[in-house]
């Protein structure tokens, strides 16, 4: 099995940078105001990695 992308939602501050960088994998939940992974099996790894690197609270990671 390949790696999966995960967000620690309790640490997310809802900045939206991950959704902006990779909208096919990340989405800001309007109810919780937190980002969530909508495609855990991934997508473009370079875009996901950029979202991981850009996250200000470092709550996105590979598993």
N, CA, C and O atoms as a Tinker XYZ file with bonds, in Angstrom:
   252  protein
     1  N      0.842000   -1.189000    0.000000    73     2
     2  CA     0.000000    0.000000    0.000000    64     1     3
     3  C      0.883000    1.247000    0.000000    63     2     4     5
     4  O      1.922000    1.278000    0.658000    81     3
     5  N      0.476000    2.242000   -0.718000    73     3     6
     6  CA     1.235000    3.481000   -0.804000    64     5     7
     7  C      0.995000    4.366000    0.399000    63     6     8     9
     8  O      0.227000    4.032000    1.301000    81     7
     9  N      1.665000    5.495000    0.392000    73     7    10
    10  CA     1.481000    6.425000    1.501000    64     9    11
    11  C      0.180000    7.194000    1.325000    63    10    12    13
    12  O     -0.306000    7.401000    0.213000    81    11
    13  N     -0.363000    7.607000    2.458000    73    11    14
    14  CA    -1.612000    8.371000    2.471000    64    13    15
    15  C     -1.348000    9.720000    3.127000    63    14    16    17
    16  O     -0.489000    9.842000    4.000000    81    15
    17  N     -2.091000   10.722000    2.699000    73    15    18
    18  CA    -1.945000   12.046000    3.294000    64    17    19
    19  C     -2.979000   12.199000    4.416000    63    18    20    21
    20  O     -4.130000   11.781000    4.285000    81    19
    21  N     -2.539000   12.805000    5.516000    73    19    22
    22  CA    -3.371000   12.940000    6.706000    64    21    23
    23  C     -3.276000   14.368000    7.237000    63    22    24    25
    24  O     -2.216000   14.993000    7.183000    81    23
    25  N     -4.398000   14.876000    7.752000    73    23    26
    26  CA    -4.412000   16.175000    8.436000    64    25    27
    27  C     -4.792000   15.931000    9.892000    63    26    28    29
    28  O     -5.778000   15.254000   10.183000    81    27
    29  N     -4.006000   16.484000   10.792000    73    27    30
    30  CA    -4.368000   16.471000   12.211000    64    29    31
    31  C     -5.351000   17.632000   12.399000    63    30    32    33
    32  O     -4.948000   18.762000   12.675000    81    31
    33  N     -6.661000   17.331000   12.245000    73    31    34
    34  CA    -7.677000   18.384000   12.200000    64    33    35
    35  C     -7.737000   19.231000   13.463000    63    34    36    37
    36  O     -8.059000   20.417000   13.397000    81    35
    37  N     -7.430000   18.630000   14.624000    73    35    38
    38  CA    -7.483000   19.414000   15.866000    64    37    39
    39  C     -6.408000   20.503000   15.900000    63    38    40    41
    40  O     -6.533000   21.474000   16.645000    81    39
    41  N     -5.352000   20.344000   15.095000    73    39    42
    42  CA    -4.295000   21.349000   15.044000    64    41    43
    43  C     -4.485000   22.357000   13.916000    63    42    44    45
    44  O     -3.841000   23.407000   13.905000    81    43
    45  N     -5.353000   22.048000   12.980000    73    43    46
    46  CA    -5.584000   22.912000   11.811000    64    45    47
    47  C     -6.171000   24.256000   12.246000    63    46    48    49
    48  O     -7.062000   24.314000   13.094000    81    47
    49  N     -5.656000   25.334000   11.648000    73    47    50
    50  CA    -6.168000   26.673000   11.955000    64    49    51
    51  C     -7.089000   27.197000   10.849000    63    50    52    53
    52  O     -7.577000   28.325000   10.926000    81    51
    53  N     -7.322000   26.378000    9.822000    73    51    54
    54  CA    -8.256000   26.752000    8.773000    64    53    55
    55  C     -7.780000   27.859000    7.853000    63    54    56    57
    56  O     -8.585000   28.653000    7.366000    81    55
    57  N     -6.472000   27.920000    7.609000    73    55    58
    58  CA    -5.947000   29.000000    6.757000    64    57    59
    59  C     -6.315000   28.800000    5.282000    63    58    60    61
    60  O     -6.387000   29.766000    4.523000    81    59
    61  N     -6.546000   27.543000    4.880000    73    59    62
    62  CA    -6.964000   27.266000    3.508000    64    61    63
    63  C     -5.846000   27.128000    2.496000    63    62    64    65
    64  O     -6.116000   26.933000    1.311000    81    63
    65  N     -4.591000   27.224000    2.929000    73    63    66
    66  CA    -3.490000   27.152000    1.964000    64    65    67
    67  C     -3.429000   25.789000    1.286000    63    66    68    69
    68  O     -3.106000   25.709000    0.101000    81    67
    69  N     -3.735000   24.714000    2.014000    73    67    70
    70  CA    -3.677000   23.378000    1.399000    64    69    71
    71  C     -4.729000   23.234000    0.303000    63    70    72    73
    72  O     -4.453000   22.674000   -0.758000    81    71
    73  N     -5.923000   23.736000    0.561000    73    71    74
    74  CA    -6.986000   23.665000   -0.444000    64    73    75
    75  C     -6.622000   24.504000   -1.666000    63    74    76    77
    76  O     -6.889000   24.108000   -2.800000    81    75
    77  N     -6.020000   25.649000   -1.433000    73    75    78
    78  CA    -5.609000   26.524000   -2.532000    64    77    79
    79  C     -4.544000   25.847000   -3.405000    63    78    80    81
    80  O     -4.562000   25.971000   -4.630000    81    79
    81  N     -3.624000   25.134000   -2.760000    73    79    82
    82  CA    -2.522000   24.494000   -3.488000    64    81    83
    83  C     -2.929000   23.185000   -4.150000    63    82    84    85
    84  O     -2.415000   22.847000   -5.217000    81    83
    85  N     -3.847000   22.443000   -3.533000    73    83    86
    86  CA    -4.210000   21.120000   -4.047000    64    85    87
    87  C     -5.691000   20.827000   -3.768000    63    86    88    89
    88  O     -6.003000   20.003000   -2.908000    81    87
    89  N     -6.599000   21.489000   -4.483000    73    87    90
    90  CA    -8.031000   21.359000   -4.193000    64    89    91
    91  C     -8.617000   19.970000   -4.476000    63    90    92    93
    92  O     -9.707000   19.655000   -4.000000    81    91
    93  N     -7.914000   19.149000   -5.235000    73    91    94
    94  CA    -8.452000   17.814000   -5.487000    64    93    95
    95  C     -8.236000   16.867000   -4.302000    63    94    96    97
    96  O     -8.833000   15.791000   -4.255000    81    95
    97  N     -7.388000   17.259000   -3.345000    73    95    98
    98  CA    -7.104000   16.419000   -2.183000    64    97    99
    99  C     -7.591000   17.053000   -0.881000    63    98   100   101
   100  O     -7.998000   16.339000    0.036000    81    99
   101  N     -7.555000   18.382000   -0.789000    73    99   102
   102  CA    -7.911000   19.077000    0.455000    64   101   103
   103  C     -9.126000   19.967000    0.254000    63   102   104   105
   104  O     -9.326000   20.536000   -0.819000    81   103
   105  N     -9.939000   20.081000    1.309000    73   103   106
   106  CA   -11.107000   20.960000    1.275000    64   105   107
   107  C    -11.317000   21.546000    2.660000    63   106   108   109
   108  O    -11.180000   20.850000    3.666000    81   107
   109  N    -11.649000   22.823000    2.705000    73   107   110
   110  CA   -11.965000   23.465000    3.967000    64   109   111
   111  C    -13.422000   23.156000    4.295000    63   110   112   113
   112  O    -14.318000   23.457000    3.506000    81   111
   113  N    -13.656000   22.561000    5.449000    73   111   114
   114  CA   -15.006000   22.216000    5.877000    64   113   115
   115  C    -15.657000   23.476000    6.451000    63   114   116   117
   116  O    -15.162000   24.027000    7.434000    81   115
   117  N    -16.763000   23.943000    5.851000    73   115   118
   118  CA   -17.377000   25.183000    6.330000    64   117   119
   119  C    -17.979000   25.053000    7.732000    63   118   120   121
   120  O    -18.122000   26.054000    8.433000    81   119
   121  N    -18.330000   23.842000    8.145000    73   119   122
   122  CA   -18.919000   23.650000    9.478000    64   121   123
   123  C    -17.868000   23.703000   10.576000    63   122   124   125
   124  O    -18.082000   24.332000   11.612000    81   123
   125  N    -16.733000   23.044000   10.356000    73   123   126
   126  CA   -15.688000   22.989000   11.380000    64   125   127
   127  C    -14.636000   24.075000   11.202000    63   126   128   129
   128  O    -13.850000   24.342000   12.111000    81   127
   129  N    -14.622000   24.706000   10.017000    73   127   130
   130  CA   -13.596000   25.689000    9.651000    64   129   131
   131  C    -12.198000   25.093000    9.748000    63   130   132   133
   132  O    -11.237000   25.778000   10.098000    81   131
   133  N    -12.101000   23.809000    9.431000    73   131   134
   134  CA   -10.828000   23.086000    9.418000    64   133   135
   135  C    -10.696000   22.409000    8.057000    63   134   136   137
   136  O    -11.692000   22.107000    7.400000    81   135
   137  N     -9.462000   22.180000    7.650000    73   135   138
   138  CA    -9.228000   21.468000    6.403000    64   137   139
   139  C     -9.433000   19.979000    6.632000    63   138   140   141
   140  O     -9.239000   19.471000    7.737000    81   139
   141  N     -9.827000   19.291000    5.571000    73   139   142
   142  CA    -9.945000   17.844000    5.634000    64   141   143
   143  C     -9.440000   17.251000    4.333000    63   142   144   145
   144  O     -9.422000   17.909000    3.293000    81   143
   145  N     -9.033000   16.002000    4.411000    73   143   146
   146  CA    -8.562000   15.290000    3.230000    64   145   147
   147  C     -9.781000   14.660000    2.563000    63   146   148   149
   148  O    -10.481000   13.852000    3.174000    81   147
   149  N    -10.028000   15.030000    1.314000    73   147   150
   150  CA   -11.179000   14.466000    0.609000    64   149   151
   151  C    -10.760000   13.330000   -0.324000    63   150   152   153
   152  O    -11.607000   12.643000   -0.894000    81   151
   153  N     -9.450000   13.139000   -0.475000    73   151   154
   154  CA    -8.927000   12.065000   -1.320000    64   153   155
   155  C     -7.666000   11.510000   -0.652000    63   154   156   157
   156  O     -6.553000   11.824000   -1.073000    81   155
   157  N     -7.838000   10.679000    0.397000    73   155   158
   158  CA    -6.684000   10.229000    1.176000    64   157   159
   159  C     -5.677000    9.402000    0.391000    63   158   160   161
   160  O     -4.505000    9.334000    0.761000    81   159
   161  N     -6.126000    8.772000   -0.692000    73   159   162
   162  CA    -5.180000    7.997000   -1.499000    64   161   163
   163  C     -4.237000    8.897000   -2.272000    63   162   164   165
   164  O     -3.291000    8.432000   -2.909000    81   163
   165  N     -4.509000   10.207000   -2.206000    73   163   166
   166  CA    -3.565000   11.164000   -2.767000    64   165   167
   167  C     -3.950000   11.713000   -4.115000    63   166   168   169
   168  O     -5.055000   11.506000   -4.617000    81   167
   169  N     -3.006000   12.413000   -4.675000    73   167   170
   170  CA    -3.154000   13.075000   -5.959000    64   169   171
   171  C     -1.752000   13.427000   -6.401000    63   170   172   173
   172  O     -0.823000   12.646000   -6.198000    81   171
   173  N     -1.586000   14.585000   -6.998000    73   171   174
   174  CA    -0.246000   14.995000   -7.420000    64   173   175
   175  C      0.675000   15.173000   -6.207000    63   174   176   177
   176  O      0.501000   16.100000   -5.417000    81   175
   177  N      1.651000   14.279000   -6.071000    73   175   178
   178  CA     2.509000   14.291000   -4.883000    64   177   179
   179  C      3.260000   15.598000   -4.714000    63   178   180   181
   180  O      3.502000   16.029000   -3.587000    81   179
   181  N      3.637000   16.245000   -5.829000    73   179   182
   182  CA     4.358000   17.515000   -5.708000    64   181   183
   183  C      3.460000   18.594000   -5.110000    63   182   184   185
   184  O      3.926000   19.412000   -4.317000    81   183
   185  N      2.176000   18.608000   -5.479000    73   183   186
   186  CA     1.239000   19.590000   -4.927000    64   185   187
   187  C      0.941000   19.282000   -3.461000    63   186   188   189
   188  O      0.846000   20.197000   -2.643000    81   187
   189  N      0.795000   18.002000   -3.127000    73   187   190
   190  CA     0.563000   17.612000   -1.739000    64   189   191
   191  C      1.766000   17.991000   -0.882000    63   190   192   193
   192  O      1.608000   18.527000    0.214000    81   191
   193  N      2.968000   17.713000   -1.383000    73   191   194
   194  CA     4.173000   18.050000   -0.623000    64   193   195
   195  C      4.284000   19.553000   -0.431000    63   194   196   197
   196  O      4.714000   20.011000    0.628000    81   195
   197  N      3.901000   20.325000   -1.440000    73   195   198
   198  CA     3.928000   21.784000   -1.306000    64   197   199
   199  C      2.945000   22.234000   -0.222000    63   198   200   201
   200  O      3.248000   23.140000    0.553000    81   199
   201  N      1.769000   21.600000   -0.168000    73   199   202
   202  CA     0.791000   21.913000    0.876000    64   201   203
   203  C      1.350000   21.568000    2.253000    63   202   204   205
   204  O      1.178000   22.329000    3.205000    81   203
   205  N      2.023000   20.415000    2.357000    73   203   206
   206  CA     2.649000   20.008000    3.616000    64   205   207
   207  C      3.690000   21.042000    4.032000    63   206   208   209
   208  O      3.723000   21.466000    5.188000    81   207
   209  N      4.534000   21.445000    3.095000    73   207   210
   210  CA     5.613000   22.391000    3.384000    64   209   211
   211  C      5.089000   23.786000    3.708000    63   210   212   213
   212  O      5.736000   24.534000    4.440000    81   211
   213  N      3.925000   24.143000    3.170000    73   211   214
   214  CA     3.363000   25.480000    3.338000    64   213   215
   215  C      2.518000   25.609000    4.600000    63   214   216   217
   216  O      2.336000   26.718000    5.101000    81   215
   217  N      2.004000   24.515000    5.118000    73   215   218
   218  CA     1.105000   24.549000    6.280000    64   217   219
   219  C      1.785000   25.264000    7.455000    63   218   220   221
   220  O      2.843000   24.827000    7.907000    81   219
   221  N      1.194000   26.352000    7.954000    73   219   222
   222  CA     1.836000   27.129000    9.013000    64   221   223
   223  C      1.901000   26.413000   10.365000    63   222   224   225
   224  O      2.732000   26.757000   11.206000    81   223
   225  N      1.037000   25.429000   10.579000    73   223   226
   226  CA     1.065000   24.704000   11.863000    64   225   227
   227  C      1.548000   23.260000   11.700000    63   226   228   229
   228  O      1.520000   22.475000   12.647000    81   227
   229  N      1.987000   22.927000   10.496000    73   227   230
   230  CA     2.578000   21.610000   10.207000    64   229   231
   231  C      1.678000   20.456000   10.645000    63   230   232   233
   232  O      2.136000   19.509000   11.285000    81   231
   233  N      0.389000   20.544000   10.292000    73   231   234
   234  CA    -0.554000   19.495000   10.696000    64   233   235
   235  C     -0.869000   18.508000    9.566000    63   234   236   237
   236  O     -1.720000   17.634000    9.736000    81   235
   237  N     -0.200000   18.634000    8.421000    73   235   238
   238  CA    -0.403000   17.720000    7.298000    64   237   239
   239  C      0.842000   16.858000    7.164000    63   238   240   241
   240  O      1.964000   17.363000    7.215000    81   239
   241  N      0.645000   15.569000    6.993000    73   239   242
   242  CA     1.800000   14.690000    6.840000    64   241   243
   243  C      1.429000   13.426000    6.076000    63   242   244   245
   244  O      0.254000   13.115000    5.879000    81   243
   245  N      2.458000   12.713000    5.654000    73   243   246
   246  CA     2.289000   11.415000    4.995000    64   245   247
   247  C      2.229000   10.334000    6.074000    63   246   248   249
   248  O      2.863000   10.453000    7.123000    81   247
   249  N      1.476000    9.303000    5.808000    73   247   250
   250  CA     1.375000    8.179000    6.731000    64   249   251
   251  C      1.651000    6.896000    5.987000    63   250   252
   252  O      1.618000    5.818000    6.581000    81   251
